[in-house]
Amino acid sequence: ADARALEHALAAAQRLLTLNDSSPVGHLSLGTVYLWQKQYEQAIAEMKQAIALDPNNAGIYAQRAEVLNVTGRPEEALRAAEYAMRLNPRGNGGEFITLASAYHLLGRCTEAISTLKSLLVRYPDWPSAYPMLSVNYVRQWAFQQSQDAHTLTQALEAAQRAVALNGSYGFAHAALGYSYLFQRQYEQAISEMEKVVGLAPSDADGYAVLALVLSHAGKSGEALGMVE
């Protein structure tokens, strides 16, 4: 998010709370701004306050779960996300993604896949659903959670769908690169990871995934350069 826009959002949320400190929307808004500013403990504290003021609001629990996922606390995130879904069984796209993310971080790939499929029934063009689905198919196969011979094919198809929906989405190309990697199509995998780097040249993670693929392709010298 743009830094100036975040400053304006922060000022607005703080002003709202100055006018009414008992506003759950105000605390949720402030917590969301803190999330974007990567001030995670402040974000968690504000969302906790929002929940205390409005304990039956599924969206607040989902936002809290998102922060907990980002901060590496997927067990807590899962509890919050599951509670959000109990409050709102139909869910919205963000709630499904947050729940799937918690399952993903816990290595529960089958449950992540099931959640993402439910999301795509309702929102067939949700941007992050297809790459996340692809990655979980790959992990399901790699962790031997599935013996289905078509798992990697499903991973490839989901990643290709992600790229078709948005060719400028780095996560989509990374998912496609991983799919090619596990099918030992190394040149295609390298090409996709190079696109990830090209789309976000200041993001270290892109160079890391490119290094991983180069290493598997036997190009250790180039991989080391990407790591550096």
VENTARA-V463664 format. One record per backbone hydrogen bond with DSSP energy under -0.5 kcal/mol. NH is the residue of the N-H (numbers start at 0). CO is the residue of the C=O. Records with the same first field share a line. If there is no record, write none. Layout:
BEGIN
NH=CO + CO
END
This chain:
BEGIN
5=1
6=2
7=3
8=4
9=5
10=6
11=7
12=8
13=9
14=10
15=11
16=12
17=13
18=14
19=15
22=19
23=21
26=22
27=23
28=24
29=25
30=26
31=27
32=28
33=29
34=30
35=31
36=32
37=34
38=33
39=37
42=38
43=39
44=40
45=41
46=42
47=43
48=44
49=45
50=46
51=47
52=48
53=49
56=53
57=55
59=56
60=56
61=57
62=58
63=59
64=60
65=61
66=62
67=63
68=64
69=65
70=66
71=68
72=67
76=72
77=73
78=74
79=75
80=76
81=77
82=78
83=79
84=80
85=81
86=82
87=83
88=85
90=87
95=91
96=92
97=93
98=94
99=95
100=96
101=97
102=98
103=99
104=100
105=101
106=103
107=102
108=106
111=107
112=108
113=109
114=110
115=111
116=112
117=113
118=114
119=115
120=116
121=117 + 118
122=118
125=122
128=125
129=125
130=126
131=127
132=128
133=129
134=130
135=131
136=132
137=133
138=134
139=135
140=136
141=137
142=138
143=140
144=139
145=139
150=147
153=149
154=150
155=151
156=152
157=153
158=154
159=155
160=156
161=157
162=158
163=159
164=160
165=161
168=165
169=167
171=168
172=168
173=169
174=170
175=171
176=172
177=173
178=174
179=175
180=176
181=177
182=178 + 179
183=180
184=179
185=183
188=184
189=185
190=186
191=187
192=188
193=189
194=190
195=191
196=192
197=193
198=194
199=195
202=199
203=201
205=202
206=202
207=203
208=204
209=205
210=206
211=207
212=208
213=209
214=210
215=211
216=212
217=214
218=213
219=217
222=218
223=219
224=220
225=221
226=222
227=223
END
